[in-house]
Amino acid sequence: MQPSLSPGSPRQRPPTPETDYPELLTSYPEEDYSPVGSFNDPGPTSPLETPPGWSCEIGPDKQIFYTNQFTQEQWVRSEDQHGKPYFYKP
């Protein structure tokens, strides 16, 4: 006698759309899917958007300075060779 496979049995395969729900594969319009490679990570937020408690100013040489309004701590925003922002203390 073979044991029956219950829904929680580890030996039972999980449902797959292709096998168990083939009618659903044809019911989704093609425009619901993005072309491969079309998703891009969102870019960095505007350099002038500041978190609460910080102010932002642009220096004469176009450097962007962020100053903490409580401690007066200052950071400079720059970009690496790939265009990714980074911050450092002047």
C-alpha positions as CSV (number, residue, x, y, z in Angstrom):
1,M,0.0,0.0,0.0
2,Q,1.4,3.4,-1.0
3,P,1.0,6.4,1.3
4,S,-1.3,9.0,-0.1
5,L,0.1,12.5,-0.7
6,S,-1.6,15.1,1.4
7,P,-1.5,18.8,0.3
8,G,1.3,19.5,2.8
9,S,3.4,16.6,1.7
10,P,7.0,17.5,0.9
11,R,6.9,14.9,-1.9
12,Q,4.1,16.6,-3.8
13,R,5.3,19.1,-6.4
14,P,4.1,22.7,-6.1
15,P,1.6,23.9,-8.7
16,T,3.0,25.6,-11.8
17,P,1.1,27.9,-14.1
18,E,2.0,26.0,-17.2
19,T,0.8,22.7,-15.9
20,D,-2.0,23.5,-13.5
21,Y,-3.5,26.8,-14.9
22,P,-2.8,26.8,-18.7
23,E,-5.9,28.9,-19.3
24,L,-4.5,31.8,-17.3
25,L,-1.4,32.0,-19.5
26,T,-3.4,33.2,-22.5
27,S,-5.7,35.6,-20.5
28,Y,-3.0,38.2,-19.7
29,P,-2.5,40.8,-22.4
30,E,1.0,41.2,-23.7
31,E,1.2,44.8,-22.6
32,D,1.1,43.7,-19.0
33,Y,4.7,42.5,-19.4
34,S,7.8,44.7,-19.7
35,P,10.3,43.8,-22.4
36,V,13.4,42.1,-21.0
37,G,15.9,44.7,-19.9
38,S,13.5,47.6,-19.8
39,F,13.5,48.0,-16.0
40,N,15.9,50.6,-14.7
41,D,16.7,51.3,-11.2
42,P,15.3,54.7,-10.2
43,G,18.0,57.3,-10.4
44,P,19.2,59.2,-7.4
45,T,16.9,61.9,-6.0
46,S,17.6,65.5,-6.9
47,P,20.7,66.7,-5.2
48,L,18.8,69.6,-3.7
49,E,16.2,67.4,-2.0
50,T,17.3,67.3,1.6
51,P,16.3,65.2,4.5
52,P,14.6,66.9,7.5
53,G,17.1,68.8,9.6
54,W,19.5,69.5,6.7
55,S,20.0,72.4,4.4
56,C,21.7,72.4,1.0
57,E,23.6,75.1,-0.8
58,I,25.7,75.2,-4.0
59,G,29.2,76.7,-3.7
60,P,30.8,79.0,-6.4
61,D,32.6,76.0,-7.8
62,K,29.3,74.1,-8.2
63,Q,30.1,71.9,-5.2
64,I,26.9,70.9,-3.3
65,F,27.2,71.3,0.5
66,Y,24.8,69.8,3.0
67,T,24.7,71.3,6.5
68,N,23.0,69.8,9.6
69,Q,20.8,72.5,11.0
70,F,21.4,71.3,14.6
71,T,25.1,70.5,14.7
72,Q,26.4,72.5,11.8
73,E,28.1,69.4,10.6
74,Q,28.9,69.8,6.8
75,W,29.2,67.2,4.0
76,V,30.0,67.7,0.4
77,R,28.2,65.7,-2.3
78,S,30.3,64.5,-5.3
79,E,30.0,61.8,-7.9
80,D,32.4,58.9,-8.8
81,Q,33.5,58.1,-12.4
82,H,30.3,56.1,-12.9
83,G,28.0,59.0,-11.8
84,K,27.1,57.5,-8.4
85,P,26.9,60.0,-5.6
86,Y,29.0,59.9,-2.5
87,F,29.5,62.2,0.4
88,Y,32.6,63.4,2.3
89,K,33.5,65.9,5.0
90,P,35.4,68.9,3.6
